[in-house]
Amino acid sequence: MVHYINYKVNHFNKGDKVYAYKYFVDDVTSVNLPLKRLIKSTTSSDFKLIPSGNVIVNDSLSKYKSSYIGNYIDYKIFPSTDKGKEGIWRVYSITPNWKVIKKNASIPPPLPPNYVFADNNFYLNWTRCADKELNKFN
């Protein structure tokens, strides 16, 4: 079922441009969009997403008058639990547009014991992404 839903709503092919979804740019309470990194356990089959220390900054999108945030690589689906309810979390991996990224050297924290980076990709929630420019900049 989850893969069918992804098939219906994921309009990206590898290499396609990814744009920040409209509400991220229009919503002044959302000043940045954090990118995550995928880590995996060396002792089990566990995977986790952790902060990467890189965020897409709303001001930078305005500066460049575009909500282009990177290029699509792939998607992943993870089980999740929120407030005791189980669900599915779908994320897109992207190659970031480094012009709109702010780096924070204090993040990420050290990896948990027995974890390594699963890949070199950056991840974000699929609901933050659009396949075309939806924003107007002055």
Phi and psi restraints in degrees (value plus and minus 20) as a CYANA .aco file:
   2 VAL   PHI     -82.6   -42.6
   2 VAL   PSI     -60.6   -20.6
   3 HIS   PHI     -88.9   -48.9
   3 HIS   PSI     -52.6   -12.6
   4 TYR   PHI     -85.7   -45.7
   4 TYR   PSI     -64.8   -24.8
   5 ILE   PHI     -81.1   -41.1
   5 ILE   PSI     -63.3   -23.3
   6 ASN   PHI     -79.7   -39.7
   6 ASN   PSI     -61.7   -21.7
   7 TYR   PHI     -79.9   -39.9
   7 TYR   PSI     -58.9   -18.9
   8 LYS   PHI     -94.8   -54.8
   8 LYS   PSI     -52.6   -12.6
   9 VAL   PHI    -130.3   -90.3
   9 VAL   PSI     -33.5     6.5
  10 ASN   PHI    -110.6   -70.6
  10 ASN   PSI      85.7   125.7
  11 HIS   PHI    -119.6   -79.6
  11 HIS   PSI      -4.0    36.0
  12 PHE   PHI    -118.1   -78.1
  12 PHE   PSI     126.4   166.4
  13 ASN   PHI    -137.7   -97.7
  13 ASN   PSI     135.6   175.6
  14 LYS   PHI     -72.1   -32.1
  14 LYS   PSI     110.5   150.5
  15 GLY   PHI      73.3   113.3
  15 GLY   PSI     -33.9     6.1
  16 ASP   PHI     -81.9   -41.9
  16 ASP   PSI     128.9   168.9
  17 LYS   PHI     -90.3   -50.3
  17 LYS   PSI     121.6   161.6
  18 VAL   PHI    -136.8   -96.8
  18 VAL   PSI     114.3   154.3
  19 TYR   PHI    -136.5   -96.5
  19 TYR   PSI     131.1   171.1
  20 ALA   PHI     -87.7   -47.7
  20 ALA   PSI     114.9   154.9
  21 TYR   PHI     -83.3   -43.3
  21 TYR   PSI     132.9   172.9
  22 LYS   PHI     -73.6   -33.6
  22 LYS   PSI     -66.1   -26.1
  23 TYR   PHI     -84.8   -44.8
  23 TYR   PSI     -46.2    -6.2
  24 PHE   PHI     -84.3   -44.3
  24 PHE   PSI     -60.9   -20.9
  25 VAL   PHI     -96.2   -56.2
  25 VAL   PSI     -61.4   -21.4
  26 ASP   PHI     -97.2   -57.2
  26 ASP   PSI     -45.2    -5.2
  27 ASP   PHI    -105.7   -65.7
  27 ASP   PSI      88.2   128.2
  28 VAL   PHI     -90.0   -50.0
  28 VAL   PSI     -33.3     6.7
  29 THR   PHI     -99.3   -59.3
  29 THR   PSI     -35.7     4.3
  30 SER   PHI    -122.2   -82.2
  30 SER   PSI      76.3   116.3
  31 VAL   PHI    -113.7   -73.7
  31 VAL   PSI     -34.6     5.4
  32 ASN   PHI    -172.1  -132.1
  32 ASN   PSI     142.3   182.3
  33 LEU   PHI    -146.6  -106.6
  33 LEU   PSI      85.2   125.2
  34 PRO   PHI     -90.9   -50.9
  34 PRO   PSI     119.3   159.3
  35 LEU   PHI    -116.9   -76.9
  35 LEU   PSI     124.8   164.8
  36 LYS   PHI    -132.5   -92.5
  36 LYS   PSI     143.3   183.3
  37 ARG   PHI    -142.0  -102.0
  37 ARG   PSI     129.1   169.1
  38 LEU   PHI    -117.2   -77.2
  38 LEU   PSI     108.3   148.3
  39 ILE   PHI    -140.9  -100.9
  39 ILE   PSI     134.5   174.5
  40 LYS   PHI    -151.9  -111.9
  40 LYS   PSI     130.4   170.4
  41 SER   PHI     -95.9   -55.9
  41 SER   PSI     123.3   163.3
  42 THR   PHI    -109.8   -69.8
  42 THR   PSI     -26.4    13.6
  43 THR   PHI    -137.9   -97.9
  43 THR   PSI     -24.8    15.2
  44 SER   PHI    -170.2  -130.2
  44 SER   PSI    -191.8  -151.8
  45 SER   PHI    -116.7   -76.7
  45 SER   PSI      -1.8    38.2
  46 ASP   PHI     -96.2   -56.2
  46 ASP   PSI     117.0   157.0
  47 PHE   PHI    -143.5  -103.5
  47 PHE   PSI     127.3   167.3
  48 LYS   PHI    -161.7  -121.7
  48 LYS   PSI     131.2   171.2
  49 LEU   PHI    -122.4   -82.4
  49 LEU   PSI     112.4   152.4
  50 ILE   PHI    -147.5  -107.5
  50 ILE   PSI     140.2   180.2
  51 PRO   PHI     -80.2   -40.2
  51 PRO   PSI     121.3   161.3
  52 SER   PHI    -113.2   -73.2
  52 SER   PSI     -37.3     2.7
  53 GLY   PHI      69.7   109.7
  53 GLY   PSI     -21.7    18.3
  54 ASN   PHI    -133.6   -93.6
  54 ASN   PSI     114.9   154.9
  55 VAL   PHI    -152.0  -112.0
  55 VAL   PSI     126.5   166.5
  56 ILE   PHI    -104.6   -64.6
  56 ILE   PSI     105.6   145.6
  57 VAL   PHI    -122.4   -82.4
  57 VAL   PSI     106.7   146.7
  58 ASN   PHI     -74.9   -34.9
  58 ASN   PSI     -61.6   -21.6
  59 ASP   PHI     -80.2   -40.2
  59 ASP   PSI     -55.5   -15.5
  60 SER   PHI     -88.4   -48.4
  60 SER   PSI     -56.3   -16.3
  61 LEU   PHI     -83.0   -43.0
  61 LEU   PSI     -61.9   -21.9
  62 SER   PHI     -85.0   -45.0
  62 SER   PSI     -60.5   -20.5
  63 LYS   PHI     -78.8   -38.8
  63 LYS   PSI     -63.7   -23.7
  64 TYR   PHI    -111.2   -71.2
  64 TYR   PSI     -20.2    19.8
  65 LYS   PHI      33.9    73.9
  65 LYS   PSI      20.4    60.4
  66 SER   PHI    -177.1  -137.1
  66 SER   PSI     124.8   164.8
  67 SER   PHI    -119.7   -79.7
  67 SER   PSI       3.0    43.0
  68 TYR   PHI     -88.2   -48.2
  68 TYR   PSI     101.0   141.0
  69 ILE   PHI    -135.6   -95.6
  69 ILE   PSI     -28.9    11.1
  70 GLY   PHI     138.4   178.4
  70 GLY   PSI    -187.9  -147.9
  71 ASN   PHI    -139.3   -99.3
  71 ASN   PSI     119.2   159.2
  72 TYR   PHI     -89.0   -49.0
  72 TYR   PSI     117.0   157.0
  73 ILE   PHI    -130.4   -90.4
  73 ILE   PSI     -77.8   -37.8
  74 ASP   PHI    -189.5  -149.5
  74 ASP   PSI    -195.0  -155.0
  75 TYR   PHI    -149.6  -109.6
  75 TYR   PSI     140.2   180.2
  76 LYS   PHI    -157.3  -117.3
  76 LYS   PSI     132.3   172.3
  77 ILE   PHI    -142.6  -102.6
  77 ILE   PSI     108.8   148.8
  78 PHE   PHI    -145.2  -105.2
  78 PHE   PSI     124.1   164.1
  79 PRO   PHI     -90.6   -50.6
  79 PRO   PSI     127.6   167.6
  80 SER   PHI    -161.9  -121.9
  80 SER   PSI     139.9   179.9
  81 THR   PHI    -151.2  -111.2
  81 THR   PSI     106.2   146.2
  82 ASP   PHI    -154.0  -114.0
  82 ASP   PSI      98.0   138.0
  83 LYS   PHI      34.8    74.8
  83 LYS   PSI      21.7    61.7
  84 GLY   PHI      61.1   101.1
  84 GLY   PSI     -23.3    16.7
  85 LYS   PHI    -123.8   -83.8
  85 LYS   PSI     113.1   153.1
  86 GLU   PHI    -107.7   -67.7
  86 GLU   PSI     126.4   166.4
  87 GLY   PHI    -179.6  -139.6
  87 GLY   PSI    -184.6  -144.6
  88 ILE   PHI    -144.4  -104.4
  88 ILE   PSI     118.4   158.4
  89 TRP   PHI    -139.2   -99.2
  89 TRP   PSI     102.7   142.7
  90 ARG   PHI    -126.0   -86.0
  90 ARG   PSI     112.2   152.2
  91 VAL   PHI    -149.1  -109.1
  91 VAL   PSI     132.9   172.9
  92 TYR   PHI    -125.9   -85.9
  92 TYR   PSI     121.1   161.1
  93 SER   PHI    -118.7   -78.7
  93 SER   PSI     118.8   158.8
  94 ILE   PHI    -155.9  -115.9
  94 ILE   PSI     137.7   177.7
  95 THR   PHI    -113.6   -73.6
  95 THR   PSI      92.5   132.5
  96 PRO   PHI     -87.1   -47.1
  96 PRO   PSI     131.6   171.6
  97 ASN   PHI    -102.1   -62.1
  97 ASN   PSI      79.1   119.1
  98 TRP   PHI     -83.6   -43.6
  98 TRP   PSI     -36.0     4.0
  99 LYS   PHI     -85.0   -45.0
  99 LYS   PSI     -47.7    -7.7
 100 VAL   PHI    -127.9   -87.9
 100 VAL   PSI      -4.3    35.7
 101 ILE   PHI    -124.1   -84.1
 101 ILE   PSI     116.6   156.6
 102 LYS   PHI    -129.7   -89.7
 102 LYS   PSI     109.2   149.2
 103 LYS   PHI    -117.3   -77.3
 103 LYS   PSI     120.0   160.0
 104 ASN   PHI    -141.9  -101.9
 104 ASN   PSI      88.1   128.1
 105 ALA   PHI     -86.4   -46.4
 105 ALA   PSI     -39.8     0.2
 106 SER   PHI     -98.5   -58.5
 106 SER   PSI     -30.7     9.3
 107 ILE   PHI    -142.5  -102.5
 107 ILE   PSI     124.5   164.5
 108 PRO   PHI    -105.4   -65.4
 108 PRO   PSI     137.5   177.5
 109 PRO   PHI     -87.9   -47.9
 109 PRO   PSI     146.7   186.7
 110 PRO   PHI     -75.0   -35.0
 110 PRO   PSI     126.5   166.5
 111 LEU   PHI     -83.0   -43.0
 111 LEU   PSI     126.4   166.4
 112 PRO   PHI     -80.3   -40.3
 112 PRO   PSI     134.9   174.9
 113 PRO   PHI     -75.5   -35.5
 113 PRO   PSI     122.0   162.0
 114 ASN   PHI      47.2    87.2
 114 ASN   PSI       5.0    45.0
 115 TYR   PHI    -142.2  -102.2
 115 TYR   PSI     126.7   166.7
 116 VAL   PHI    -155.4  -115.4
 116 VAL   PSI     141.7   181.7
 117 PHE   PHI     -86.1   -46.1
 117 PHE   PSI     115.0   155.0
 118 ALA   PHI     -98.6   -58.6
 118 ALA   PSI     -47.6    -7.6
 119 ASP   PHI    -184.3  -144.3
 119 ASP   PSI    -193.3  -153.3
 120 ASN   PHI    -121.6   -81.6
 120 ASN   PSI     -10.7    29.3
 121 ASN   PHI    -102.2   -62.2
 121 ASN   PSI     141.1   181.1
 122 PHE   PHI    -132.7   -92.7
 122 PHE   PSI     124.0   164.0
 123 TYR   PHI    -144.5  -104.5
 123 TYR   PSI     129.1   169.1
 124 LEU   PHI    -170.3  -130.3
 124 LEU   PSI     139.3   179.3
 125 ASN   PHI     -81.5   -41.5
 125 ASN   PSI     115.2   155.2
 126 TRP   PHI     -81.3   -41.3
 126 TRP   PSI     -46.0    -6.0
 127 THR   PHI     -91.4   -51.4
 127 THR   PSI     -31.0     9.0
 128 ARG   PHI    -110.6   -70.6
 128 ARG   PSI     -18.0    22.0
 129 CYS   PHI    -135.1   -95.1
 129 CYS   PSI     127.7   167.7
 130 ALA   PHI    -155.4  -115.4
 130 ALA   PSI     134.2   174.2
 131 ASP   PHI    -114.4   -74.4
 131 ASP   PSI     -13.6    26.4
 132 LYS   PHI    -175.1  -135.1
 132 LYS   PSI     145.0   185.0
 133 GLU   PHI     -88.7   -48.7
 133 GLU   PSI      99.9   139.9
 134 LEU   PHI    -131.7   -91.7
 134 LEU   PSI     -18.9    21.1
 135 ASN   PHI    -133.3   -93.3
 135 ASN   PSI     133.3   173.3
 136 LYS   PHI    -135.7   -95.7
 136 LYS   PSI     109.2   149.2
 137 PHE   PHI    -134.4   -94.4
 137 PHE   PSI     122.6   162.6
